[in-house]
Amino acid sequence: MRVYEFAKEHNLSSKDALDLLKKEGFEVSNHMAQLSFSELEYLRKAVGGLSPSSIKKSKPEAQAPLEIEGSISLGMFAERIKQPASDLIAFLIQKGIICNINQMLTEDAIRKLAEHYEIKIVFSAPPSQGQEAKIEKQSEVGMSRRSPVIVIIGHVDHGKTTLLDYIRKSRVASREKGGITQHLGAYEVKTSHGNIIFIDTPGHEAFDKMRMRGVKVADIAILIVAADDGVMPQTIEAIEHARSIGIPIIVAINKVDKVDPSRIESVLTGLSKQGLLAESWGGDTVCVPISAKNGTGVNDLLEILALQSEVLELKARTTGPGVGYVLESRFEKGRGPVGTLILQHGAGTIGDYFIAGSTGGRISSVVDSAGKRIKSFGVTIPVGVSGFDSLPQAGDVFKIVSFAEYKKAKSVNKQASVANYSQLYTADADTRVYKIILKVDTNSSKEALVQAIGKLSGQLEENIVIAHASVGNVSESDVSLAETLGAHIYGFGVKTDVGALSIARRLKLPIQNFYVIYHLLDALKLAIEQTRAPIIVEEKTGSALVTKVFDVKRLGVIAGCQVKDGKIVQGGKVVVYRNRAKVGEGTIKTLQKEKKSQKEVLAGFECAFIVDGFSDWQENDIAECYIQKKVEQ
């Protein structure tokens, strides 16, 4: 029997059962741990004599938090928490962190150890002075339980959106172009285990920053690994993101209905190499076999999420001004700039003023994840908010403020940003520049594409200049700018205005629109390669020894040769050497073998040729033959 099963059977919380076991000295890793006979007997005796309410009251007094000033070594930390250093080292190895007794601990490692040993940690100098820190600093007064935020992470096409699709009972996956989630979507799902907020993240490598944002606002990460593929590059990247934030990882091994059971063991081996040791192998990582397509194991996964959330004791301030993160931003027809956001504390209502990064505004409309218009929203409810003065950046901190604070922030941020295209006009004639205008559907798409195009520019060794990048359909001004700069227009997830299309046709200016990121990158790569002039290189085909020289009137000087290696080619370039010194060169005008014209003569045969540009032949000269080849850049 597992801890959570015993707790459920006796009307306890999993945390209460864990507290009872740890108070008696039993080492139990988490609520999914299997109970031994002695542990089970102890729990039955303890619960038999105590009611659930009295068990909760019997919790030990909270210890004073441990203050960490600056850096601390593993040995010193072990001494301060009165635990063997060897136990700390073994625990960190299980978490994929290699550390010796004298090595300085990272903040992430300290937090993991503190969570494992149930110690409160206070850093004397907060590690981050940024906006994330402002969100976390909330008074404990007025805190109440909140719904968990779950991020679904993993490699491209491993089934993240299909899992969310099954849970939501809607066709999300079918609407994503190419089967890849290209926008960070947040959805509130009502289950038998309570409300859960799911964040679906993109799998394509170009959306690295979007995945990181999804992990940053989440409480628990579901790592999807396809049983037929195993651990892949974005799987490893997702694990690293979740570890860097310090959130628990629950592994869902997907597509088990398509593979032999032995493949699951292979997946577990791959996970263990990344420091995620499955419970069935003696570790503490919960791994759930599922089929996102037909729903096998999904209910088990939801129950484990609910139990993990219970153990985490998630709380938030539900009243007062809201503060949270902008997950996504875009332009919507009839609504203007819209931001998708999740509040971490407080609430928001239509009419409230807010600031978000370098922009702000007043909430004019709110739409929930089901597309329903609502008047107010609270903690962990994903919503689309309109009323922004300009598009916010994905990842900005969103804060409800007073009108005075909004006006003050607006005056500080009111700086005109005018694009400077002078470098595009004055580029050196010898410098190759491929200019593009990029129109996208959302700010996150723009961010990801700018990053991917920069990477492509380095790979191709080509100076790709993004002359203009913005959110919205391709407009007439975009076409005019492209003509002025000599740029190429690429659209991603957008349409072309009728007027812009008419002008583009008249100017014979192509506009390429795409809905899958790697299709756009492939097209851009192909276009650049087609504009490059091929490099001409010379390739040696063979050499010949001059054995006879004939001076024929009306024809010229003929060199009779024995081909020593390779071949001599009609029209090829000949370089002549005498006593290892170059004496001349030219082009083969005529080539014969046995008095018959030939296109080429192979090694071992005799031949004769006349060379344009050289006639001073002598016996024993060496003639090397070269041909020119075009090599694509």
C-alpha positions in Angstrom: 0.0 0.0 0.0 1.2 3.5 -0.8 1.1 6.5 1.6 -1.6 8.3 -0.3 -3.8 5.2 -0.4 -3.5 4.8 3.4 -4.3 8.5 3.9 -7.3 8.3 1.6 -8.6 5.1 3.3 -8.4 6.8 6.8 -9.7 10.2 5.8 -6.3 11.9 6.2 -4.2 14.1 4.0 -1.1 12.6 2.6 1.0 15.3 4.4 -0.5 14.2 7.8 0.5 10.6 7.1 4.0 11.6 6.1 4.4 13.8 9.2 3.4 10.9 11.4 6.0 8.6 9.8 8.8 11.1 9.9 8.1 12.0 13.5 8.6 8.4 14.4 11.9 8.3 12.4 10.7 6.5 9.3 12.4 7.7 6.1 9.6 8.1 3.5 10.4 10.1 0.4 6.9 11.2 -0.7 3.2 10.3 -0.8 3.8 7.7 -3.6 6.2 5.7 -1.5 5.3 2.0 -0.7 4.7 1.4 3.0 6.7 -1.4 4.6 5.0 -3.8 7.1 6.4 -1.9 10.1 5.4 1.5 8.7 1.9 0.3 8.0 1.5 -1.2 11.5 2.7 2.0 13.1 0.3 4.1 11.1 -2.7 1.9 11.9 -1.9 2.1 15.6 -1.4 5.8 15.4 -4.6 6.5 13.5 -6.5 4.0 15.7 -5.9 6.1 18.8 -6.1 9.6 17.2 -8.7 11.4 15.1 -7.6 13.2 12.0 -8.1 16.5 13.7 -5.9 15.5 16.7 -3.2 14.2 14.3 -3.1 17.6 12.7 -2.7 19.3 16.1 0.1 17.0 17.1 2.5 18.4 14.5 5.7 19.6 16.0 6.3 23.3 16.5 7.7 25.0 13.4 11.4 25.4 13.6 13.1 28.8 13.1 14.2 29.2 9.5 17.8 28.6 8.7 19.5 31.8 7.5 22.0 31.4 4.6 24.4 34.3 4.1 26.2 34.2 0.8 27.6 30.9 -0.4 27.9 27.7 1.8 29.7 24.4 1.2 28.0 21.1 1.4 30.0 20.1 4.5 29.1 23.3 6.3 25.4 22.9 5.3 25.3 19.3 6.6 26.8 20.4 9.9 24.2 23.2 10.3 21.2 20.9 9.6 22.8 18.1 11.7 22.7 15.5 8.9 25.5 13.3 7.6 27.3 14.8 4.5 27.2 11.4 2.8 23.4 11.4 2.9 23.3 14.9 1.3 25.7 13.8 -1.4 23.6 10.7 -2.2 20.4 12.7 -2.3 21.9 15.3 -4.7 23.2 12.5 -7.0 19.6 11.2 -7.2 18.6 14.7 -8.3 21.3 14.7 -11.0 23.6 17.1 -9.0 27.2 15.9 -8.5 28.8 17.6 -5.5 31.6 16.8 -3.0 31.8 17.8 0.6 34.0 20.9 0.0 32.0 22.2 -3.0 29.8 25.3 -2.8 26.1 24.6 -3.1 24.0 26.4 -5.6 20.7 28.1 -4.6 18.8 25.4 -6.4 20.7 22.6 -4.6 20.1 24.3 -1.2 16.3 24.6 -1.9 16.1 20.9 -2.9 17.9 19.9 0.3 15.7 22.1 2.4 12.6 20.7 0.9 13.8 17.1 1.4 14.7 17.7 5.1 11.7 20.0 5.6 13.8 23.0 6.7 12.8 26.6 6.1 15.5 28.5 4.4 16.0 32.3 4.4 18.6 33.9 2.1 20.0 37.0 3.7 20.5 38.5 0.2 17.7 37.5 -2.2 19.1 35.9 -5.3 17.0 37.9 -7.7 16.1 41.5 -7.5 13.9 41.3 -10.6 10.3 41.2 -11.1 9.9 37.6 -10.2 11.0 38.4 -6.6 8.3 41.1 -6.3 5.7 38.5 -7.0 7.0 36.1 -4.4 7.2 38.6 -1.6 3.6 38.3 -0.3 2.4 38.5 3.3 1.2 35.2 4.8 -1.8 37.0 6.2 -5.0 36.2 4.3 -3.5 33.3 2.3 -5.9 30.5 1.2 -5.7 27.4 -0.8 -5.5 27.7 -4.6 -5.7 25.5 -7.7 -2.4 24.0 -8.9 -0.8 25.2 -12.1 0.6 22.3 -14.1 3.0 22.8 -17.1 3.2 20.1 -19.7 6.7 19.8 -21.1 8.6 17.5 -23.4 10.0 16.9 -26.9 8.1 18.0 -30.0 5.3 15.6 -31.1 5.5 13.4 -27.9 1.8 14.1 -27.2 1.7 17.2 -24.9 -1.3 18.8 -26.6 -3.0 15.4 -27.2 -2.9 14.8 -23.5 -4.4 18.2 -22.7 -6.9 17.6 -25.5 -8.1 14.4 -23.9 -8.4 16.1 -20.5 -10.3 19.0 -21.9 -12.5 16.8 -24.1 -12.0 19.3 -27.0 -10.0 19.3 -30.3 -7.0 21.4 -29.4 -4.4 19.3 -31.2 -6.2 19.3 -34.5 -6.1 23.1 -34.7 -2.3 23.3 -34.2 -0.5 23.5 -37.5 1.9 20.7 -38.0 0.9 19.1 -34.7 3.1 21.5 -32.9 1.8 23.9 -30.2 3.1 27.3 -31.4 1.5 29.5 -28.7 1.7 29.1 -24.9 -1.9 28.2 -24.0 -3.3 28.2 -20.5 -6.5 26.3 -19.7 -8.6 25.8 -16.6 -9.9 22.2 -16.4 -12.5 20.9 -14.0 -11.8 17.4 -12.9 -13.1 15.0 -10.2 -10.0 16.0 -8.3 -10.7 19.7 -8.4 -9.9 22.5 -10.7 -6.4 22.3 -12.3 -4.8 24.9 -14.5 -2.7 23.4 -17.4 -0.1 25.2 -19.4 0.8 23.6 -22.8 4.2 24.6 -24.0 5.7 24.4 -27.6 8.1 21.5 -28.4 10.0 23.1 -31.3 13.5 24.1 -30.3 13.0 27.7 -31.4 10.4 28.2 -28.6 12.9 27.7 -25.8 12.0 31.0 -24.1 8.3 30.2 -24.2 8.9 26.8 -22.5 10.9 28.5 -19.8 8.1 31.0 -19.1 5.6 28.1 -18.8 7.8 26.3 -16.3 8.4 29.5 -14.3 4.7 30.1 -13.4 3.9 26.4 -12.7 3.8 24.4 -9.5 4.3 20.9 -11.0 5.7 19.8 -14.3 4.4 16.8 -16.3 7.2 15.6 -18.4 5.8 13.8 -21.5 8.1 11.1 -23.0 6.9 9.1 -25.9 7.6 5.4 -25.4 8.5 4.8 -29.0 11.1 7.7 -29.1 12.4 7.8 -25.6 14.5 10.7 -24.1 15.1 13.3 -26.8 16.9 16.7 -26.9 13.9 18.9 -25.9 13.2 16.3 -23.1 16.6 16.9 -21.6 16.1 20.7 -22.0 12.7 20.5 -20.3 14.2 18.6 -17.4 16.9 21.2 -17.0 14.3 24.0 -17.0 12.1 22.4 -14.4 15.2 21.7 -12.2 16.4 25.3 -12.5 13.0 26.6 -11.1 12.8 23.8 -8.5 9.4 22.4 -9.3 8.5 18.7 -8.9 8.6 16.5 -12.1 6.0 13.8 -12.7 6.8 11.7 -15.8 4.0 10.5 -18.1 5.3 7.8 -20.5 3.0 8.3 -23.5 2.0 6.1 -26.4 2.3 2.8 -24.4 -0.5 1.4 -26.6 1.8 1.5 -29.6 4.9 -0.2 -28.2 6.2 -3.4 -26.6 6.4 -3.3 -22.8 10.2 -3.6 -23.0 10.3 -0.1 -24.5 9.1 1.4 -21.2 12.2 -0.1 -19.5 14.3 1.6 -22.2 12.6 4.9 -21.4 13.2 4.5 -17.7 16.9 3.9 -18.5 17.1 7.1 -20.5 15.4 9.0 -17.6 17.8 7.6 -15.1 20.7 9.0 -17.1 19.2 12.4 -16.6 18.9 11.9 -12.8 15.2 10.9 -12.8 15.2 7.5 -11.1 11.7 5.8 -11.3 10.1 4.6 -8.1 10.0 1.1 -9.5 13.8 1.3 -9.7 14.2 2.5 -6.1 14.1 6.2 -6.9 11.5 8.9 -6.0 10.3 10.0 -9.5 6.7 9.1 -10.2 6.3 7.6 -13.7 2.9 6.9 -15.1 2.3 4.9 -18.3 -0.5 6.6 -20.3 -2.0 6.8 -23.8 -3.0 10.4 -24.4 -5.0 9.3 -27.5 -7.4 6.8 -25.8 -7.1 8.0 -22.2 -5.3 4.9 -20.6 -3.7 5.9 -17.3 -4.9 9.6 -17.5 -7.1 9.3 -14.4 -4.2 7.9 -12.5 -2.1 10.8 -13.6 -4.8 13.3 -12.5 -5.0 11.7 -9.1 -1.3 11.8 -8.6 -1.3 15.5 -9.5 -4.1 16.2 -7.0 -2.1 14.4 -4.3 1.1 16.2 -5.1 -0.7 19.5 -5.0 -2.1 18.6 -1.6 1.4 17.9 -0.3 2.7 21.2 -1.6 0.0 23.1 0.3 -0.4 25.8 -2.4 -1.6 29.1 -1.1 -2.2 32.6 -2.5 -3.5 35.9 -1.5 -7.0 36.1 -3.1 -7.9 39.7 -2.3 -6.3 43.0 -3.1 -4.5 44.2 -6.3 -3.6 41.3 -8.6 0.0 40.5 -9.6 1.0 37.8 -12.1 2.7 37.0 -15.4 1.9 37.8 -19.0 2.2 34.5 -20.9 1.4 35.7 -24.4 0.4 38.8 -26.3 -1.2 39.5 -29.7 -3.5 41.8 -31.6 -7.1 40.8 -31.8 -9.6 42.3 -34.2 -12.0 44.5 -32.3 -10.0 44.2 -29.0 -6.6 45.6 -29.9 -3.5 44.5 -27.9 -4.5 41.5 -25.8 -2.4 39.7 -23.1 -2.9 36.2 -21.9 -2.0 36.1 -18.2 -2.2 34.3 -14.9 -2.4 36.0 -11.5 -0.2 34.6 -8.7 -1.9 36.7 -6.1 -4.9 39.1 -5.8 -7.7 39.8 -8.3 -8.5 42.0 -11.3 -11.8 43.6 -12.5 -12.9 45.4 -15.7 -12.0 49.1 -15.2 -8.8 48.4 -13.1 -5.6 50.2 -14.2 -2.5 48.1 -14.5 1.2 48.1 -15.6 3.0 45.3 -17.4 6.7 45.8 -18.2 7.1 48.9 -20.3 3.4 49.3 -21.0 0.2 49.5 -19.1 -3.5 50.3 -19.5 -7.0 49.9 -18.2 -8.8 46.5 -18.3 -11.6 46.9 -20.9 -12.6 43.2 -21.4 -11.7 39.8 -20.0 -12.2 36.4 -21.6 -11.6 33.1 -19.8 -10.0 29.9 -21.3 -13.4 28.7 -22.6 -13.9 32.0 -24.6 -16.5 33.3 -22.2 -16.5 37.0 -21.3 -16.2 37.6 -17.6 -16.1 40.8 -15.4 -13.4 39.8 -12.9 -10.8 37.2 -12.4 -8.7 35.8 -9.6 -5.7 33.7 -8.8 -4.5 31.1 -11.3 -7.4 31.7 -13.6 -6.0 32.0 -17.2 -7.5 34.9 -19.0 -7.1 37.1 -22.1 -7.2 40.8 -21.0 -7.6 43.7 -23.4 -6.9 47.4 -22.7 -3.2 47.5 -23.1 -1.7 50.8 -24.4 0.7 48.7 -26.5 1.7 45.0 -26.8 3.4 43.7 -23.6 6.3 41.4 -23.8 5.6 37.7 -22.9 7.2 37.2 -19.4 6.4 40.7 -18.2 5.0 41.1 -14.6 1.4 42.2 -14.6 0.3 44.4 -11.7 -3.0 46.1 -10.8 -2.2 49.6 -9.7 -3.9 52.9 -8.8 -4.6 55.5 -11.5 -1.7 57.7 -10.1 0.8 54.8 -10.3 -0.4 54.1 -13.9 0.1 57.7 -14.9 3.5 57.9 -13.3 4.7 54.6 -15.0 3.3 55.9 -18.4 5.2 59.1 -18.2 8.4 57.2 -17.4 7.9 54.8 -20.3 6.7 57.4 -22.8 9.7 57.3 -25.2 9.3 57.2 -28.9 11.0 54.2 -30.4 11.8 55.1 -34.0 13.4 52.4 -36.2 16.7 53.4 -37.8 17.3 51.9 -41.2 20.4 53.9 -42.2 22.6 50.8 -42.0 20.4 49.1 -44.5 20.9 51.9 -47.1 24.6 52.4 -46.5 25.7 48.7 -46.4 29.1 48.1 -48.1 28.6 46.8 -51.6 30.9 43.9 -50.9 28.9 42.9 -47.8 26.1 40.3 -48.6 22.9 41.3 -46.8 19.6 39.4 -47.0 16.9 41.8 -45.7 13.6 40.5 -44.5 10.4 42.0 -43.1 8.7 39.7 -40.6 5.0 39.8 -39.8 3.8 37.5 -37.0 0.6 36.7 -35.1 2.0 37.1 -31.5 4.9 38.6 -29.6 6.1 35.1 -28.6 6.2 34.0 -32.2 8.2 37.2 -33.1 10.6 36.5 -30.2 11.1 32.8 -31.2 11.5 33.6 -34.9 14.0 36.4 -34.4 16.0 34.0 -32.3 15.8 31.2 -34.8 16.7 33.4 -37.7 19.7 34.7 -35.8 20.8 31.1 -35.3 20.2 30.3 -39.0 22.2 33.4 -40.0 25.2 32.0 -38.1 24.8 28.5 -39.6 24.6 29.8 -43.2 27.3 32.5 -42.5 24.9 34.9 -44.1 24.1 38.4 -42.8 20.3 38.2 -42.4 19.0 41.6 -41.4 15.4 41.8 -40.0 14.6 45.3 -41.2 11.2 45.2 -39.5 9.3 42.7 -37.3 5.9 43.3 -35.8 2.6 41.7 -34.9 -0.3 41.9 -37.3 -1.3 41.2 -40.9 1.0 42.2 -43.9 -0.1 45.8 -44.7 0.5 48.2 -47.6 3.2 50.0 -45.6 5.0 46.7 -45.2 5.0 46.2 -48.9 6.2 49.8 -49.5 9.0 49.4 -47.0 10.1 46.1 -48.6 10.3 47.8 -52.0 12.3 50.7 -50.6 14.8 48.5 -48.7 14.9 45.7 -51.3 13.6 43.3 -48.5 11.7 40.1 -48.7 8.4 39.7 -46.8 7.7 36.6 -44.6 4.5 36.1 -42.6 3.9 33.7 -39.8 0.3 32.9 -38.8 -1.0 36.1 -40.4 -2.9 37.1 -43.6 -2.1 39.7 -46.2 -4.4 42.8 -46.5 -6.2 43.1 -49.8 -4.6 46.5 -50.6 -1.1 45.1 -49.7 -1.7 42.1 -52.0 -2.7 44.3 -54.9 0.5 46.5 -54.5 2.7 43.5 -54.2 1.4 42.0 -57.4 1.9 45.2 -59.3 5.5 45.5 -58.0 6.1 41.7 -58.5 7.1 41.5 -54.8 6.5 38.0 -53.4 4.9 37.6 -49.9 5.4 34.2 -48.3 3.1 33.2 -45.4 3.6 30.2 -43.2 1.9 28.5 -40.3 4.7 26.1 -39.1 8.0 27.6 -38.0 10.3 25.1 -39.6 8.6 25.6 -42.9 9.4 29.3 -42.8 13.0 28.6 -41.8 13.4 26.0 -44.6 12.0 28.5 -47.1 14.3 31.2 -45.9 17.3 28.9 -46.1 16.4 27.8 -49.6 15.9 31.5 -50.8 19.3 32.5 -49.4 21.1 29.5 -51.1 19.5 30.4 -54.4 20.7 33.9 -54.3 24.3 32.9 -53.8 26.6 32.7 -56.8 28.4 29.3 -57.0 32.1 29.2 -56.2 34.3 28.0 -59.1 37.0 25.6 -58.0 39.7 23.7 -60.0 39.9 20.0 -59.7 42.9 18.0 -61.0 41.8 15.2 -63.3 45.2 13.6 -64.2 48.7 14.1 -65.6 50.7 13.0 -68.7 54.4 12.7 -69.7 55.4 14.4 -73.0 57.2 11.8 -75.1 57.1 13.4 -78.6 56.8 17.0 -80.0 55.4 17.6 -83.5 55.4 21.0 -85.2 52.7 20.7 -87.9 52.0 23.6 -90.3 48.5 25.0 -90.2 47.9 23.2 -87.0 50.6 24.2 -84.6 52.8 22.4 -82.0 51.4 19.0 -81.0 52.4 17.3 -77.7 52.4 13.5 -77.9 51.9 12.1 -74.4 51.6 9.0 -72.2 48.7 9.5 -69.6 50.3 8.5 -66.3 47.3 8.9 -63.9 43.7 9.9 -64.0 42.6 11.3 -67.3 43.3 14.1 -69.8 40.0 16.0 -70.6 39.2 18.0 -73.8 38.8 21.7 -72.9 40.6 21.2 -69.6 43.3 23.6 -68.3 46.9 22.3 -68.6 49.7 23.4 -66.3 53.2 22.5 -67.7 56.1 21.6 -65.5 59.8 21.2 -66.5 62.3 19.9 -64.0 59.6 20.5 -61.3 59.3 24.2 -62.3 56.2 25.6 -63.8 56.9 26.9 -67.4 53.4 27.7 -68.7 49.7 26.9 -68.9 46.8 26.9 -71.4 43.6 25.2 -72.5 43.4 21.9 -74.5 42.0 22.9 -77.9 42.0 19.5 -79.5 42.6 16.0 -78.1 43.2 12.8 -80.0 43.9 9.1 -79.4 45.0 6.9 -82.4 44.2 9.9 -84.7 40.6 10.1 -83.5 39.1 13.0 -81.6 38.3 12.2 -77.9 36.6 13.9 -75.1 38.9 12.3 -72.6 41.8 9.8 -72.5 42.4 7.6 -69.5 45.6 6.5 -67.8 47.7 4.0 -69.6 46.9 5.3 -73.1 48.8 7.6 -75.4 47.3 10.8 -76.7 48.1 14.0 -78.5 46.8 17.5 -77.9 47.2 21.1 -79.0 47.1 23.7 -76.2 45.9 27.3 -76.6 48.4 29.6 -74.8 51.4 27.3 -74.7 53.5 25.8 -77.5 57.1 25.6 -76.2 56.9 21.8 -75.5 59.9 19.7 -74.8 60.2 15.9 -74.2 59.8 14.8 -70.6 57.6 17.8 -69.7 54.8 17.0 -67.3 51.3 18.2 -68.2 48.8 18.3 -65.4 45.1 18.6 -66.4 42.5 20.6 -64.4 38.8 21.2 -64.9 36.6 23.9 -63.3 33.6 22.9 -61.2 30.8 24.9 -59.7 30.3 24.4 -55.9 27.1 25.7 -54.3 27.8 27.9 -51.3 
